Amino acid sequence: MEYEAVIGLEVHAQLKTRSKAFCGCMAEFGAPANSLTCPVCLGFPGSLPVLNEKALEYGLRAALALHCSVQSFSKFDRKNYFYPDLPKNYQISQYDLPLALGGFLEIEVSGAKKRIGIIRAHLEEDAGKLIHEEGHSLVDYNRAGVPLLEIVSAPEIYSPEQAYEYLASLKAILKYLEVCDCDMEKGSLRCDANVSLRKPGAKELGIKAELKNMNSFKAVRDALNYELKRQKEVLESGGSIRQETRLWDEVSGKTQAMRSKEEAMDYRYFPEPDLPPFVLSDEEIETIREGLPELPQALKQRFISQYELNSYDAGILTSEKALAEFFEACVGLYPRAKAICNWISGPLSYEFNSRNTRIESLKLKPEMLVRLIKLVEQGVLSNLAAKALLSEMLNSGRPADELIKEKDLTQVSDTKALDELLDKVIADNPGSVMDYNSGKANALMFLVGQAMRLSKGKANPKLVQEALRRRLNNA
Amino acid sequence: MKLWEFTGHELLEKLAHQEITQEEILGALDKRREEVEPKVKAFLRFEKTPGPENLSGPGGFQGLPIAVKDNICIKNRPVTCASRILEGFHPPYDATVIQKLKAAGFSIYGQTNMDEFAFGSSCENSSYFPTRNPWNLECVPGGSSGGSAAAVACGEAIWALGSDTGGSIRQPASFCGVVGLKPTYGRVSRYGLIAFASSLDQIGPFARDIEDCSLLLKVIAGYDPKDSTSANLSVPDFLLSLGKDIKGIKIGVPKEYFSLSADRALEGIAQEVKQALEEAIEQLKKLGAKVQEVSLPHTEYAVSVYYILATAEASSNLARFDGVQYGLRTEAVDNLTEMYKRTRQAGFGSEAKRRIMLGTYCLSHGYYEAYYLRALKVRALIANDFADVFKDFDCLITPTSPTPAFKLGEKIQNPLAMYLSDIYTISINLAGLPAISIPCGFSSGGLPIGMQIIAGSFDEEMLFRVAHCYEDSTSWHKMRPKI
């Protein structure tokens, strides 16, 4: 029996405002426990919340980018439940009149585009963090009151791969908007999944399980794969699915039942009396819409048509806003888009991935990369030397010409020096020379490599290869 | 006349003319307190007489002491809401009204007794001890701000702050024969007021006459960016409303407030209260006001609506008292749920538990629409009743409470009877309007009777104008309890 998977995702995105949602405390990650707190975010008696306008603006940016219709009248509600990480024992959230309704997100799966509906997006405050130790538990309220945007998708995701793509697309958009860091491991993006199976063509949804505790996109995909398999087995063995919340366990690779529908909490939502409803005018909404940046998919299409890049390259360049901006700044200085693209997606990406950093924190200016590319094209630097130089430039923030002068990195292309170099390579590697002569063409590349190593990358590899071949063939 | 018998503005005038010194005033108040406090028990806590460093405040109030209800946070002083659950809690901040009082040159004196978390109309729900009515120690001072009302009535304090969610300033003011005002919702910042029902609570002044009341409101009122529900409006100089005549002022008398007894499980308005009000109305007519009967048709639903909305909000506002961060925590528990249960069981009194239960029920799945949501709709109808009336009238006159002060123990076993003692004040909170209670007579038993004046939104000036004109032509406000 075949089944169709139906998945809906609930994403909590931490909005990266400077201060918290309802007080002036800093919203930072990693500060000493309880150092970023005040009577308001600690929920002390008598304290009152005041909405951070930036949190509202960030929420609106995201909602508009997801094609939602922003509501002109919206309000906060209290979601009541007892837990020690929740200082007031209620969370300020939004219930029946959320910030935004009815949008969509476009994803691409195996080259085909697909729209996933967004049911709603609403603002709420984050809770603190419990730290369990032997015999007792501690609470860190630094995160309490940090603004979150909850984004709820329609049950229109039909495979774990689509779920993965949905998250990847959502992340790209939120990062472009500069409203969220989207780091699942640090918890700045969190995702719960509702998942059920139904017979193909069925209109009604099957009984769903809600999956929690996935800490990466991959974990979401793995958990969904596991859960779909589990549900299929239950159904095929004649059983029925229980409506319940299940926790993903990364180590065992399984989901485990946490609580059933009957044990579900009654949150007793009601309008938050400490915060008046907020009314947004069309002008305010339009101002925010006009301020939205070009979003990744539109930008990718433009890169393909404007710079004649292929979809793959354009995808890499637009995967991060800063990268795309850096690329365009370079092209503005030197209109060789393909060469610049190759340098950015190749050596430069390698550098910032291996440094585990982002392009905007590197000390490289567009004119510096362009100069480097020109030096290679003019034959002043070998590719290898240029790559090594790039690393130096990133470390020091100094331009290529300065470093070349200082380190004498100009390519070794005069014949005398080259001859001396090749003499040494041939003398040091008699075995490889014999291999080459006996017909193993690969041996030549090894010798070229040795020459490059000896010259510390300064030799021109093309010249080395030609000269070596000449010498060995003539020998 | 003894010094404690004077009003604040009279004392300030004497100070200005150097007829007396601050030390003399404080000495007189101290002495008075020592005499009457053991009998009245208005204060939960007392700060020793303010030192001279407090007596040169910049704002003109010369260090004159003010008593504060024990649900308003004062930095580094205990605050309990007369509950065990807050024992040991010292707020690390001043309420906005406290900051304003300090800046105006008041010295913050004792913290007054109240019904636990402002749940009650008699001060008997205090977890510590009941306060007694200075006019008759067998009687309650009213509530929930009973301590503040009693302290001002018997001369232990010149001024006091209270809070009013359904009548908690006006009803005790009427029981104790003083002036008590509930400002328009949003006129005074709630920042630092420990919430009972956030959409209804307002802090307001107690005083012995209208001039003192208007002076104190001027100090505490005004927009506060820390309270999102405070109104961004300038505060008028209320003194300018005093001394004006009321010729041609249109006063409405809601007929429902005088005829509630027939079909309600209520003893109804006491004959003496009705008579005092009728005399007061005659007096207002003599002063030139045009008095006419009006109708507020949804009045009969007010108490039900109030006890749904107020308890719903309270059940959520009081959730934070859980033993985790501050206040009481019962030790030696095995798990979190047990800690919550035992802490709250030990910390809350029975009325608090009753209201938390009631409010939780009203918000629960399956009941929300029938109770909370319906109550919210009826609240809008009640507010509309007032809005309609204020199109044609400048203010309304009603009794503050259906009866004068009742005896201790008389209603404590019957919550419903206790709830109904706020029947004339509750609607005003639901509509968010300003209202004042002023003395307008005495019962045959020598207990004060209060008249409530209600005005349109943010029209406290009208309250002061009418109240002052009436006060000026009568002498009820000059009576002092013989204790």
HADDOCK unambig.tbl for C-alpha pairs under 7 A between the chains (distance, minus, plus):
assign (segid A and resid 45 and name CA) (segid B and resid 194 and name CA) 5.20 0.50 0.50
assign (segid A and resid 46 and name CA) (segid B and resid 191 and name CA) 5.85 0.50 0.50
assign (segid A and resid 46 and name CA) (segid B and resid 192 and name CA) 3.94 0.50 0.50
assign (segid A and resid 46 and name CA) (segid B and resid 193 and name CA) 4.61 0.50 0.50
assign (segid A and resid 46 and name CA) (segid B and resid 194 and name CA) 4.04 0.50 0.50
assign (segid A and resid 46 and name CA) (segid B and resid 195 and name CA) 6.14 0.50 0.50
assign (segid A and resid 47 and name CA) (segid B and resid 191 and name CA) 5.74 0.50 0.50
assign (segid A and resid 47 and name CA) (segid B and resid 192 and name CA) 5.62 0.50 0.50
assign (segid A and resid 48 and name CA) (segid B and resid 191 and name CA) 6.08 0.50 0.50
assign (segid A and resid 48 and name CA) (segid B and resid 226 and name CA) 6.79 0.50 0.50
assign (segid A and resid 48 and name CA) (segid B and resid 227 and name CA) 6.15 0.50 0.50
assign (segid A and resid 50 and name CA) (segid B and resid 226 and name CA) 6.39 0.50 0.50
assign (segid A and resid 50 and name CA) (segid B and resid 227 and name CA) 6.82 0.50 0.50
assign (segid A and resid 50 and name CA) (segid B and resid 228 and name CA) 5.76 0.50 0.50
assign (segid A and resid 80 and name CA) (segid B and resid 316 and name CA) 6.90 0.50 0.50
assign (segid A and resid 84 and name CA) (segid B and resid 324 and name CA) 6.58 0.50 0.50
assign (segid A and resid 87 and name CA) (segid B and resid 320 and name CA) 6.54 0.50 0.50
assign (segid A and resid 88 and name CA) (segid B and resid 319 and name CA) 6.54 0.50 0.50
assign (segid A and resid 88 and name CA) (segid B and resid 320 and name CA) 4.47 0.50 0.50
assign (segid A and resid 89 and name CA) (segid B and resid 319 and name CA) 5.61 0.50 0.50
assign (segid A and resid 89 and name CA) (segid B and resid 320 and name CA) 5.39 0.50 0.50
assign (segid A and resid 266 and name CA) (segid B and resid 364 and name CA) 6.81 0.50 0.50
assign (segid A and resid 266 and name CA) (segid B and resid 365 and name CA) 6.40 0.50 0.50
assign (segid A and resid 268 and name CA) (segid B and resid 363 and name CA) 5.16 0.50 0.50
assign (segid A and resid 268 and name CA) (segid B and resid 364 and name CA) 5.31 0.50 0.50
assign (segid A and resid 268 and name CA) (segid B and resid 365 and name CA) 6.62 0.50 0.50
assign (segid A and resid 273 and name CA) (segid B and resid 198 and name CA) 5.74 0.50 0.50
assign (segid A and resid 273 and name CA) (segid B and resid 199 and name CA) 5.34 0.50 0.50
assign (segid A and resid 274 and name CA) (segid B and resid 198 and name CA) 6.27 0.50 0.50
assign (segid A and resid 274 and name CA) (segid B and resid 228 and name CA) 6.66 0.50 0.50
assign (segid A and resid 274 and name CA) (segid B and resid 229 and name CA) 6.45 0.50 0.50
assign (segid A and resid 275 and name CA) (segid B and resid 228 and name CA) 5.78 0.50 0.50
assign (segid A and resid 275 and name CA) (segid B and resid 229 and name CA) 6.53 0.50 0.50
assign (segid A and resid 276 and name CA) (segid B and resid 228 and name CA) 6.89 0.50 0.50
assign (segid A and resid 276 and name CA) (segid B and resid 229 and name CA) 6.42 0.50 0.50
